Amino acid sequence: MHITIRCYATLARFTPPDAAAFASTPGETAGQLAQRLGIPPADLKLIFINGQHVEPGAQLADGDRVGLFPAVGGG
Amino acid sequence: MALVMDLDERIRALTRVDALADGTKRQVLPYYAVLDLARSLGRARPRSKGQPRSRALASVELAALELGIVPERYLRNIDAYSLAEQARLLGARAAMVGLGGLGGHVLEILARTGVGHICAADGDEFQPSNLNRQLLCTRRSINGYKAAAAAARVGILNPAVDFEPVAAFLDESLMGRFLVGADLAVDALGGLRDRPALLRQAARTGIPLVTAAVAGQAGFVATVLPGATGPADIFGTADSAAAETSLGTPAPAVVTAAALMSAEALNILCGRGPRLAGAMLVFDLEAMSFERVGL
């Protein structure tokens, strides 16, 4: 199965080259995906799948749009 | 003879009728007529502490709106905000914390749109590094209080706005007092540290909070209703962990966030209600992507 990934702000450098169709396996969680991308857990504050905030334990499904967001506070 | 006419009659006498392209007509109170009428109100009722000039201007504008007449300065608002909504904006009160990158642009939009009462707090002074994005930071205002520059700006933009600047950093208890009487709290703070306190105090006051933050080309805007989870609950308070410390705060992202915040603040203040309650609008200007995220 394949998912799309968008890494924001400081996490952009962890964006894989095939982010538009990234291979994942059924049962993989959002947290495991972030780990596979090399994102330090402390830097990942907000995960969303298909426009909904989820916990790291949320399982991925084929076609999911995954967003990964760090702490952002600038103004 | 003019002096014995009441305000409504004098407004009607000075109103012009514009023919629109679709054949309908619109009644407009010219800009200078509002100023003249407000000045004459001031003469009839000598100015006191309780009746600054902004009140005379706002009462003329409100009286016109109630007659179905658009004050000329709001003419280009009226297809976006109805006469009743424009009147409601003039009676609304926004409490803003922060007058930097986000706050300066939000203040500009709220004042131009005609939000009648705005109080804004920031204890900071402008530094040269603010020049890249902060509307109120100029060669002239550097080293001066942001709150003072804000007051000067509102004065030349729209003197009908009753603006209360507070040149102080607010701790949590002061935030609570600052929000009393407001219809809306605007979180235009920089950094993560003080945001949870403002979120708590807006909830305690029972008013919605419109919040935003940026880092590099990315950012978000959100509305938090009292008691709901907000971005400040998710991101924590460790400023050292915040992405903007390494990515900075460039103007396009800051102004985008401020414009979105303003649109949402005006949705709430004009009585339509929030459109982003319980959600964040996340954007990335490098990718030109926007995504709505439910919290």
Boltz contact constraints between the chains, C-beta under 6 A:
constraints:
  - contact:
      token1: [A, 8]
      token2: [B, 218]
      max_distance: 6.0
  - contact:
      token1: [A, 8]
      token2: [B, 284]
      max_distance: 6.0
  - contact:
      token1: [A, 9]
      token2: [B, 215]
      max_distance: 6.0
  - contact:
      token1: [A, 9]
      token2: [B, 216]
      max_distance: 6.0
  - contact:
      token1: [A, 9]
      token2: [B, 218]
      max_distance: 6.0
  - contact:
      token1: [A, 9]
      token2: [B, 243]
      max_distance: 6.0
  - contact:
      token1: [A, 9]
      token2: [B, 247]
      max_distance: 6.0
  - contact:
      token1: [A, 10]
      token2: [B, 243]
      max_distance: 6.0
  - contact:
      token1: [A, 45]
      token2: [B, 234]
      max_distance: 6.0
  - contact:
      token1: [A, 45]
      token2: [B, 235]
      max_distance: 6.0
  - contact:
      token1: [A, 46]
      token2: [B, 234]
      max_distance: 6.0
  - contact:
      token1: [A, 48]
      token2: [B, 293]
      max_distance: 6.0
  - contact:
      token1: [A, 51]
      token2: [B, 292]
      max_distance: 6.0
  - contact:
      token1: [A, 51]
      token2: [B, 293]
      max_distance: 6.0
  - contact:
      token1: [A, 52]
      token2: [B, 294]
      max_distance: 6.0
  - contact:
      token1: [A, 53]
      token2: [B, 293]
      max_distance: 6.0
  - contact:
      token1: [A, 53]
      token2: [B, 295]
      max_distance: 6.0
  - contact:
      token1: [A, 70]
      token2: [B, 243]
      max_distance: 6.0
  - contact:
      token1: [A, 71]
      token2: [B, 235]
      max_distance: 6.0
  - contact:
      token1: [A, 71]
      token2: [B, 241]
      max_distance: 6.0
  - contact:
      token1: [A, 71]
      token2: [B, 242]
      max_distance: 6.0
  - contact:
      token1: [A, 72]
      token2: [B, 213]
      max_distance: 6.0
  - contact:
      token1: [A, 72]
      token2: [B, 215]
      max_distance: 6.0
  - contact:
      token1: [A, 72]
      token2: [B, 243]
      max_distance: 6.0
  - contact:
      token1: [A, 73]
      token2: [B, 191]
      max_distance: 6.0
  - contact:
      token1: [A, 73]
      token2: [B, 192]
      max_distance: 6.0
  - contact:
      token1: [A, 73]
      token2: [B, 213]
      max_distance: 6.0
  - contact:
      token1: [A, 73]
      token2: [B, 242]
      max_distance: 6.0
  - contact:
      token1: [A, 74]
      token2: [B, 213]
      max_distance: 6.0
  - contact:
      token1: [A, 74]
      token2: [B, 214]
      max_distance: 6.0
  - contact:
      token1: [A, 74]
      token2: [B, 215]
      max_distance: 6.0
  - contact:
      token1: [A, 74]
      token2: [B, 244]
      max_distance: 6.0
  - contact:
      token1: [A, 74]
      token2: [B, 249]
      max_distance: 6.0
  - contact:
      token1: [A, 75]
      token2: [B, 98]
      max_distance: 6.0
  - contact:
      token1: [A, 75]
      token2: [B, 100]
      max_distance: 6.0
  - contact:
      token1: [A, 75]
      token2: [B, 101]
      max_distance: 6.0
  - contact:
      token1: [A, 75]
      token2: [B, 102]
      max_distance: 6.0
  - contact:
      token1: [A, 75]
      token2: [B, 188]
      max_distance: 6.0
  - contact:
      token1: [A, 75]
      token2: [B, 189]
      max_distance: 6.0
  - contact:
      token1: [A, 75]
      token2: [B, 190]
      max_distance: 6.0
